[in-house]
Amino acid sequence: MVQKINQKIIPHVSDFLIPDNFGFLQYRIKPMKDIIHKIKNIDWQHLTETMHENGYAVISNLLSDQECEIVKSNYDNPDLYRKTVIMARHRFGLGEYKYFDYPLPEMIQTIRTTIYPYLAPIANSWFKALHIDIQFPLEHQEFLQQCHTNGQQKATVLILKYKEGGFNTLHQDLYGDVYFPIQIVLMLSEPDKDFTGGEFVLTQQIPRAQSKAIVLKPKKGDVLIFTTQFKPEKGTKGYYRVNMKHGISEVKEGSRYALGIIFHDAVS
């Protein structure tokens, strides 16, 4: 189920970086077309089947170690973010996350825009199976226009940081009436090296049954694709809805960084 993607490692990162208009470090000679190429060469048919079966899938090594470090190195750049949330204040858990402001850094915008058209058919098939009368456009900008028409105009892409003892309670990222039912997380830290604990937890709530917990441990540079709210499950009388939530188990040691890419915008 895991897609392996080979990548070239650049030895001296500082020799190849320049800031963009917002100070976000970008590759000088490694264009965004490399990331686009990787995304287009994923086995999307196999990934689609995995999403239908499990409600989640993992892509290995979409980002290199250096690309992860670029994102992490901008965590303290205030020009990039519109809002910081201290999770304990809202009883969301223990940690911190920051919402990027528009325009997004080029690397993040490229990933968000390029992956969406591959996920929209999955979302459409789910809604059709569950007899939900909504179909998502195949281009991300067209979907964002639907968000904006509904008053959802704030970026939802966020970077999350958990230190020792940090965790995230089970939740769903909706932000408004218009939402896309699939989202992604890119791991920016290496498990068992940068941190221990901090596993990604998914729960499945099957009707009239106990919840099932799924514990995942993506590596640095991996992308986890998963349902935002629910997935269809085939039963004896057709498809039924399985609600899902996600969260992070307690970080035992170190610091854990991740980039969350949500495809709908928020009201606030």
Secondary structure as GFF3:
##gff-version 3
##sequence-region A 1 268
A	DSSP	three_ten_helix	13	16	.	.	.	ID=ss1
A	DSSP	beta_strand	17	19	.	.	.	ID=ss2
A	DSSP	beta_strand	25	27	.	.	.	ID=ss3
A	DSSP	alpha_helix	33	40	.	.	.	ID=ss4
A	DSSP	alpha_helix	44	54	.	.	.	ID=ss5
A	DSSP	beta_strand	56	59	.	.	.	ID=ss6
A	DSSP	alpha_helix	65	73	.	.	.	ID=ss7
A	DSSP	three_ten_helix	78	80	.	.	.	ID=ss8
A	DSSP	beta_strand	81	86	.	.	.	ID=ss9
A	DSSP	three_ten_helix	87	90	.	.	.	ID=ss10
A	DSSP	beta_strand	93	94	.	.	.	ID=ss11
A	DSSP	beta_strand	96	100	.	.	.	ID=ss12
A	DSSP	alpha_helix	106	129	.	.	.	ID=ss13
A	DSSP	alpha_helix	140	149	.	.	.	ID=ss14
A	DSSP	beta_strand	158	162	.	.	.	ID=ss15
A	DSSP	beta_strand	167	171	.	.	.	ID=ss16
A	DSSP	beta_strand	182	187	.	.	.	ID=ss17
A	DSSP	beta_strand	195	197	.	.	.	ID=ss18
A	DSSP	beta_strand	200	205	.	.	.	ID=ss19
A	DSSP	beta_strand	212	216	.	.	.	ID=ss20
A	DSSP	beta_strand	223	227	.	.	.	ID=ss21
A	DSSP	beta_strand	230	235	.	.	.	ID=ss22
A	DSSP	beta_strand	238	248	.	.	.	ID=ss23
A	DSSP	beta_strand	251	254	.	.	.	ID=ss24
A	DSSP	beta_strand	256	261	.	.	.	ID=ss25
###
